[in-house]
Amino acid sequence: MPRVSVRRVALRVSPLRAAYWTGQRVRVDLVDLDTDEPVAESQLRFSPETAAALEEDGSLTLVDEGLLAIERCVETAATLHCAQASLRVDDGSPRLALDGPLHGTEVEEGTLFIEGSATDARELSVFVNGSPVPLDDLGRFTAEIPTRLGLESIEIVASDRWSPPTRLVADVLAAPRFEGGVAMSGEPAVWLSEALVVRATQRALDDGVSSPLDAPEDVADLLRAVLVRTDLGALAASRFQSSGVDLRVNRVTQRSPEARLDLRPDGVDVFVRSTFVVATSGRADVGGATATLDGEISARVAAALTLDAATGAPRNLSLHLEAIDARMNDPRVGALIEQTGSTLRRTVERGANELARRIVDAQVAPVLESAWAMLRAGVAQRVDVPTPGEPLALHLRASGSPPEVTRSGVLTLPASLRIGGEGAPKKESRGLGRHARPRAEGLPPAADLAAFASLDAFNGALHVLWNMGALDVSLDELVAEASRGLVSEARLAADVPPFVRAPRPGEAGTLVLELGALSLDVAQAELRGRFGARARIAVTARLDERGGLSLALADVALDIETLERPRGLLVSGELIEDLVRSQALPMLETALDGLGLALVGAVEHEVSLGSARLHASLVARELRVAHGWLIVDAGWRFELR
């Protein structure tokens, strides 16, 4: 061994790491601590001898996993100076494979079965969503976790406590059941039975209390207000003639109109009553002599009919003259009018019933049909949806199902909803994830008049948009601007449809929109990078006084994962999160703010009542989410103009 002149030595390992990987090349030099220069002609020994290979330039290539003991020595005239070091060598992060469920899978709500395998040269630990799971002799593992409605993220981590842990994340969509998201004709579409329901109790039609005529609160109040405002002169016949009778109508007024509505299994029973006061003139043959018919006749008439549940049309109209009171200038005439069976009495009955029938046809029936039309209001419209790419069009069409009256006296009017898109589907899935929600007869408690929109309807629209490729778009411009033009390509893709659900305990907002299994591929010259993302967006829904629905962001949780990022790529997970928060979220908030859905306020009807017009609408008063429904407690708004 060559002899040199040194006093203190140490080993210098380059590069210096806490751990090294197999295949990595390192240099180990003996350094003179007084001069900080490498000592020439030092002798190198390492153990185990098979764990490394000495290269021509004096560096070592690490071959086997484990602890590599290294020693270099140099001999001086007085003594032998040596320095030692130990390198921890690993063959890399554990190898982890997930057999199921795969990323982007749609699963039934309940228990999720997870299967996979992990291998490494050292002892392994595997965790599923933070809980340890055992491995068998072949490195296989299984686990069961309960799922909740919506997006479920499964995180699997394998660690050998030497190298960085290996992490896999699978986003799955969980729902009670899935139905196809493509129509038989081939375009993206879903059909939802009983997706929309209007429910009315007896009190919504007639609460039994007479409200002021200028502020009707139910349909019975409205009928009374309409009857009071009826132009009877325009409806009443001016002259009635029969054998020996010529009765002229000079003026008609009414007193004490009444209205009552009662729910029944096949519709609504309607009862109205009013007293007509008629100023008359004319002549009649009384006992062979001519008598004048000057005076006043009061006739109380009742009308009953049924509003057919299937059509909303009145049927089975019956009229009944309940009482007549005649105050005539000629007493003989008054006695004849009040005498049942007389020609003069029959003439008066015919005139009163004819007037009542005209009032029912011209005033009562249109009011009832208007109220029924609002309760049975369907939707048939095109909605243009802004997206990061080209705007997409949705077609909504609702069709009513037969109404039902429960034994407890509640009228339910369900409607089915078809949500369709344009063009051929761009995505494939098992279909729309449906909520486990009650049928119309099992709806949650609500006001006497309420509208229910299933969250399935919102998810149906999201699913169709996803099928149409709404989330598979180019973000070249956004990312290029954020990277100052260095990144030329950026493309977003979503493997799982967006999903809306009710907030879980501790979450903000009225609704929660979940976006999972998102991937962003970027290109910078020859470099390619890939990032995964998931977002949970809490949305607050508020109703204005006209029933308009305003939506605003309440909370946003983002999880950005770096999947592939070669050295030199400028785009990072932090940059993507900044991009989402600074540009994507404001765009989303603007879109929500401009949505302005008149969820219930759009249900309105206008009808002509002679010289007046009735404008009726359902007005939203409160909004909430429960049991898979967006529930809007509503009331009537009537305006007679």
Stockholm file with secondary structure:
# STOCKHOLM 1.0

chainA/1-641         MPRVSVRRVALRVSPLRAAYWTGQRVRVDLVDLDTDEPVAESQLRFSPETAAALEEDGSLTLVDEGLLAIERCVETAATLHCAQASLRVDDGSPRLALDGPLHGTEVEEGTLFIEGSATDARELSVFVNGSPVPLDDLGRFTAEIPTRLGLESIEIVASDRWSPPTRLVADVLAAPRFEGGVAMSGEPAVWLSEALVVRATQRALDDGVSSPLDAPEDVADLLRAVLVRTDLGALAASRFQSSGVDLRVNRVTQRSPEARLDLRPDGVDVFVRSTFVVATSGRADVGGATATLDGEISARVAAALTLDAATGAPRNLSLHLEAIDARMNDPRVGALIEQTGSTLRRTVERGANELARRIVDAQVAPVLESAWAMLRAGVAQRVDVPTPGEPLALHLRASGSPPEVTRSGVLTLPASLRIGGEGAPKKESRGLGRHARPRAEGLPPAADLAAFASLDAFNGALHVLWNMGALDVSLDELVAEASRGLVSEARLAADVPPFVRAPRPGEAGTLVLELGALSLDVAQAELRGRFGARARIAVTARLDERGGLSLALADVALDIETLERPRGLLVSGELIEDLVRSQALPMLETALDGLGLALVGAVEHEVSLGSARLHASLVARELRVAHGWLIVDAGWRFELR
#=GR chainA/1-641 SS CCBCCCSCEEEEEESCCSSEETTCEEEEEEEETTTTEECTTCEEEEESGGGEEECTTSCEEECSSEEEEEEEEEECSSCEEEEEEEEEEESCSCEEEEEESCTTCEEESSEEEEEEEEECSSCCEEEETTEEECCCTTSEEEEEEECCSEEEEEEEEEECSSSCCEEEEEEEEEESEEECSBCTTSSBEEEEEEEEEEEEEHHHHCCSCCCCTTSCCSHHHHHHHHHHHCCHHHHSCSEEEETTEEEEEEEEEEEEEEEEEEEETTEEEEEEEEEEEEEEEEEEEETTEEEECCEEEEEEEEEEEEEETTTCCEEEEEEEEEEEEEEESSHHHHHHHHSTTCHHHHHHHHHHHHHHHHHIIIIIHHHHHHHHHHHTCCCEEEEEECCSSSCEEEEEEEEECCCEECTTSEEEEEEEEEEECSSCCCCCCSCEEECCCCCGGGCCCCCSEEEEEEHHHHHHHHHHHHHTTTTSEECHHHHHHHTTTCCCEEEEEESSCCEEECCCTTCCSSEEEEEEEEEEEEEETTEEEEEEEEEEEEEEEEECTTCEEEEEEEEEEEEEEEEECCTTCCCCHHHHHHHIIIIIHHHHHHHHHTTCEETTTTCEEEEEETTEEEEEEEEEEEEEEETTEEEEEEEEEEEEC
#=GC SS_cons         CCBCCCSCEEEEEESCCSSEETTCEEEEEEEETTTTEECTTCEEEEESGGGEEECTTSCEEECSSEEEEEEEEEECSSCEEEEEEEEEEESCSCEEEEEESCTTCEEESSEEEEEEEEECSSCCEEEETTEEECCCTTSEEEEEEECCSEEEEEEEEEECSSSCCEEEEEEEEEESEEECSBCTTSSBEEEEEEEEEEEEEHHHHCCSCCCCTTSCCSHHHHHHHHHHHCCHHHHSCSEEEETTEEEEEEEEEEEEEEEEEEEETTEEEEEEEEEEEEEEEEEEEETTEEEECCEEEEEEEEEEEEEETTTCCEEEEEEEEEEEEEEESSHHHHHHHHSTTCHHHHHHHHHHHHHHHHHIIIIIHHHHHHHHHHHTCCCEEEEEECCSSSCEEEEEEEEECCCEECTTSEEEEEEEEEEECSSCCCCCCSCEEECCCCCGGGCCCCCSEEEEEEHHHHHHHHHHHHHTTTTSEECHHHHHHHTTTCCCEEEEEESSCCEEECCCTTCCSSEEEEEEEEEEEEEETTEEEEEEEEEEEEEEEEECTTCEEEEEEEEEEEEEEEEECCTTCCCCHHHHHHHIIIIIHHHHHHHHHTTCEETTTTCEEEEEETTEEEEEEEEEEEEEEETTEEEEEEEEEEEEC
//
